[in-house]
Amino acid sequence: MESLLEIFQYPWAIRALIASSMVGVMCGVLGCFIVLRNMAMIGDALAHAILPGIVFAFIIFGYSVLGFFMGAVVAGFVTAVGITWIQQNVGTKSDAAIGIVFTAMFSIGVMAISGINREGVHLDMEDFLFGNILGISDQDLYLTGFITFYVLASIIIFYRYLFITTFQPVIAETMGVSVKTLHYFLMLLLSFAVVAALRTVGVILVVAMLITPASTALLLSNRLNKVVFISALMGLLAAVTGLVIAIQFDTTPGPAMAVTSTAFYLIAVIASPEKGLVVRYFRKRKLRLRIQMEDTLKQAFRLQEKGQITLDDLASRLGFGKSQLRRHLATLKGKGWMDVQVDMISLSESGQNQAKRLVRAHRLWETYLVDKIGLSEEQIHEEAEKYEHLLTDDLLDEVDQTLGYPKIDPHGSPIPDKQ
């Protein structure tokens, strides 16, 4: 830790830290709109397609940061216009249009590099492809700072327009907002972001900084303003943490940032409070146990209608073992819905009401499937078994009203009244 702190006292390390922080925040914020608009592949295409712009800028201006910026922006804008034109005016699919344009642009860049190398001029593209943040200059830092400020300011100013064109483009058009203009403007901002990330993570890995923090944020929230903030934070943490890891373990910073960002995403995939795999597992498990208990209650009600309820009879009607059945019976007894005495089981009044609700839902849904959907009586039982656990009281009342308050289901069984 002491050696790491000593490293960050050097000017080159401070420049690298500032530049990576700015790129992380900028890519995180911009990436939200890129992901939500399904433009991730366009971002990848722009990252590759700026190569000819950089090469031709080198031919015209020499090794100039400002020249690289101008050439990359022009190449990115030409790519964006080409992709959009093919998507809107030619019968080519969107992903195919992206592949056609960016491979052509990237190939032109490779051919241009080959041409100038034959003339004895060497252009090392490794720093542009994979980044070299530890060798970033003051001029690079100023350019990155200017682009970051411009991109963030643009998103803040046009936030409402970006919001409505992202989620409701048709309504935006009726309100007089030009969806096409906002699309091209977002493409321009994306080109700026790719240029700013040239020296940080390179054109190959800039897509990771654009997509992964935004995808992580979308796992953690559903509100756009919170998603933008979380994505910016994730981008900042990934960039700074990746830089520290690269310095500590003497590896390349760009790939370290991309891997760190992916690690944060995987953590969110597992532990997100709403959409994580852990929460989804326990939610499905809870639903499965509830369905099993409700099936136990319903089958007990049907047995009680025929006479008496025994553990063996109840187990034979259900698809799980007696040990699991006893656990469900204990839970139902704790709710006051059942009385369990050795092998003799009886339903309380509240338990009967709960069971009647399930039977009502089952038989109403069977009636709906036959009368309104046109299914046969042989097709409806499994469907009703599934949805009887998911239908709300309000929906059941609506179904009952739509059917005209039927008293008999398609099998001739009585439909219980609403309790």
N, C-alpha and C positions, 0 to 999 in steps of 0.2 A: 504493500500500500504506500509506503514511504517513497519507494522508487517511482511509483505511478504518479504521485503528487509532484515529485521532482521533474518528471517528464513534462507535466502540464505547466511548468514554469517557463518552458521554452516558447518563443514566438510561433514557431511552426505548429506546435501542438495546440496552442490557443486558437490559431487561425483554423486549424482542422476542426476543433470543437465547435467554434462559432458557425462555420460553414455547414457542418453536418447537422447542427441544430436547426438552422434555417431551412435546409432542404427537407429535413424530417417533418417540420411543421407545415411547410408549403405543400409537399406531396400528400401529407395526410389530409389536409383540408380539401385540396383539389380532387383527390382521389375519391372522396365521397360522391361527388357528382358524376365522376367517370364510371364508378361501379353501378350507381343507381340508374344511369342511362345506358347500361350495357355497352360501354365504350372501352372496356378493358383491352380488347384486341386492337382497337384503334390506338390506344396508348402504346402498346407494344410495337405497332407498325410505325408510329411517329418516331419512337426511340431508334429504330433501325434506319428509317428513311432519311434522317438528317445527315447521314454519312456523306452523301455527295455534296451537300451544302458546306460541310466542314472542309472537304478536300478542295473544292473550287475556291473557297475563301482563302485557303492556304496558298493556292496558286496565284490569286490576285493580290492579297494583302501580306503574305508571308505568315510567320508565326505570331498572329495577333489575336488576343482574347476577344476584342470587340469585333474583329473580322469573323472569327468563328461563330460568335453570337449572331451576327447578321446572316451569315450563310446558313446556319442551322435553322433560324426562324423562317427564312425564305423557303428552304427545302421542306420544313414541316408544314408550312401553309400550303405549298403546292401539293403535298401529299394529302392533306386534309380535304382540299378542294377536289382533288382527283377521286378520292374515295367516295365523298359525298355525291359527286356528279354521277359516278357509275351507279351508286345505290339508288338514286332518284330518277335517272333517265335511261338506264339500260336494264334489261331483264336479268341481271346477274345478282346472285344472292349476296347478302352483306358480307359474310365471312370470306366469300370468294373474291369480292371486290377489294377487301383489305389485303388479302394475300397477293393479288395481282399487282397492286400499286406498290406495296412496300418492298416486295421482292425485286421489282423492277428498279426502284430507287436505290436499294441497297446494292444491287448488282452494278449500277452505274457508278456508285461510289467505289466499289472494289476495282472496277476497270480503270477508274481515274487514278487510284493509288498505284496500280500496276504501271500505268503510263508514266507517271512522274518518277517512279522508282527506276524505270529503264533509262531515264535521262540523268540519273545519278543523284537525284534529290531524294533524301530519305525522310519520310513522314511516319513517325512512330505512333500508330493508332491504338496501342495497348492502353494508354492512359484514358483515351476517350471511350474505349469499349468497356473497360472494367474500373475506371476511376483511379485517381492517385491523390487522395485528399491530403496525405502527409506532405505532398509537394505543392500545395496550393499557395498561390502568391497573393499579395495585397490586392492586385488588380482583379484576380479571380474572386476574391472576397467581396470587393465593392460591387462587382457585377451580380454576384449571387444575392447580395443584400438588396440591390435595386430590384431584381426580378421578384424576390420574395415579397417585398413591400408592394410592388405593383399587382401581383397575383392576389395577395390577401386583401388589399384595398378594393380590387375589382369585385371579389366575391362578396365582400361586405356591402358594397354599394348596390350591386345587382342581385343580392341574395333573394329577394322576393320574386324577381323575374326568373332566376334559376330554379327556385322552388316550384313555381307553377308550371314552367315548361318541362320540368323533370317528371312531375306526377300527373299533370292534367294539360297536355299540349293542346288539345282541342279547345278547352275552355280558354287557354291563353290566347289562341288565335282569335276567338270571339271577343276577347277583351282588347284586341289591337296589339298584342305582344307578338313580335316576329320570332317564331320558334327557330326558323332557319338562321336568322342573324345571331341569336343566342348560341346556336349550335356552332357556328363558325367562330364566334368569340371564345367559346370554351375550348375549341381546337387551338386557337391562338394561345390561350393561357397554358394549354397542355404543352405546346411547343416551347414556350418560355420555361416551363418547369423542367422539361427534358434537358434544355440547354443549361439551366442552373445546376442540374445534377451531373453534368458531364464530368467534372473533376472530382465529384464526391463518390458516386457509385457507378458512374459510367452509363452509357446508353443501354447496355445489355441488362443491367440490374435495376434501372430506374423504375421499371414496371413493378417490381416487388415493392418499392417504397410508395408507389401510387395505389396499388390494389390491396396489399395485405393489411396495412393499418385501417383502411376503410372497411374492409371485410370483417376485421376484428371488432370495430366499433358497431357495425350492424348486428353483430351477435349480442352486444351488450345493451343496445337501446333501439327503440323504434321511432324516436322523435328526432327529426333532422338536426335541430340545433344542438342536441346532446351528442348525436352521432358525429357531427363536425368537430365538436370540442374533444371528444374521446379519440377520434381519429388523429387529430393534431397531436394529442398527448402521446398516443401510441407511436406515431412517427418520430416524435422527439426522443422518446425513451429508446426506440429501436436504433436510431442513429447514434445517440450518445453511448448506449451500452455496447453497440457493435464496434464503435471506435475504441472504447476502452479495452474490449476483448482483443481487438486486433493488435493494439499496442502491447498488451500484457503477454499475449501468446505469439507475437511476432508473425502475424498473418496479414492477409490483404483486407483493408477496411471495408471496401464495398461489399464483397460477399459476406463478411461478418455481419454487416448491418442487415442484409437480406435474410440471413439465417436467423438472426435475433428477432426480426419482425415475424418470421414464420413461427418461431417458438412462442411468441406472444399470442399468435393466432391459435395455435394448437391448445394453449392453456385456456383460451376463451371457448374453444370448441368443447373442451371437457368440462369446464367449471362455470360457464355462463349461468347466471341465476335464472334466466328465462328459457334459453335455447340450448344450454349445455347438455352433453351426453349424460352426465350424472343426474341432473334434474329431470331430463326426459325419461331416464330409466326408472327413477322412483315414481314419477308421475304415471307411467304406464303400469308399474307394479301396483300402485294404489288403485288405478282404474280396474285392473284385473281382479284384485281382491274384492273391490266393491261389486263387480259384476258377479263374482262367485257367491258372495253373500246374498245378493238379490236373487240369484237363481235358487239358492237354498231356501230363501223365504217363499218364493213363488211355488216351488215344488212341494214345500211343506203345506202350503195353503191348498193345493190341489189334492194332496193326500188326505188332508183334514176334511175336505168336502166329501170324500168317498168313505170316510170312517175314522181311522186313527193313523197317527204318524209314528213309524218306527225308524230306528237308525238304519236298519238294513234296507228297508224300502226306499228311504231317502237317498242312501248311498247309491243304490242301483239306478236312480234317475239322474244322478249327477256324474260328471266326468272326472272326479278326483277321489282320492282315498279317504278312508274313515278318519285317519288322524287329522287331515286337513279339514274334514267336515266337522269334527269335534271342535276345532279352533274357531270355525265360523259360527257354530252353534253357541259357543261361549261368548263370542262378540255380540251376537244377536240377543242373547239372554241379558248381557250387560246393558243393552239399549232398551230393555223392557219389552222386546217384541216376541220373545219366546219363553216358555217354561220347560226346562229340560230335567227330567227325572229318570236317571239310569238310561233305559232305551226308549222310554215313552216321552214324546215331545208334543207340545201343544202351543198354539199361537195365542198371544194376548189380543185384546181388542185393537190396540195400536199396531200390532204386527199384522193383523188381518187387513187393516186399512192400507198399510204399506204394500202388502201383497196384492190387494185389489187394484192399487194404482198400477203395478207392474202388469197384471193381467189385462187391465183396461188398455194400457199402452200397447201391449202385444196385439190384442184383438182389434183395436182401432186401426193400427198400422196394417194389419192383414187386410182389413176391409178396404182401406185406402188403396193398397196395392192392387186389389182386384177391381174395385169400382173405377178408380181414376187412372191407374197405370195400365190396366188390362192384363195383369199377370194371372196365371191359372192358380188354382188352389194348391197344387203340388209345388209351386215355385215360391210361395210366400212365407213358409214357416221359418226357414233359416234367416231370411232377411229381417223378419219381425223379431226373432231372437236376438239379433244384433242391435237393432235400433231401439228396442224397448228400454234399454238402459241409458240412452242418450237423449231421448225426447223430453223436452221441458214441459211443465204444466201448461204454459201459455200456448206452446205449439200443439199439445194434445187437445186443448180447448178449440183451437182453430181447425184442427183436423176433424174433430167431432162436429163442429158447426158446418164445415164444408160438406160432410157426409150426410147432414140432416139428422144428427143425433140417433144413429142406428142402435138397435137393441140386441141384434144377433150378428155374429161374425160370419165369414164365408163358410166355416165348418159347422155352423148351426149352434155354436156355443154362445151363451149370454154374455154381453159386454157389461161389466159392472158400472154402476153409476159413479160419478165423480164424488169422492169422499170429502 
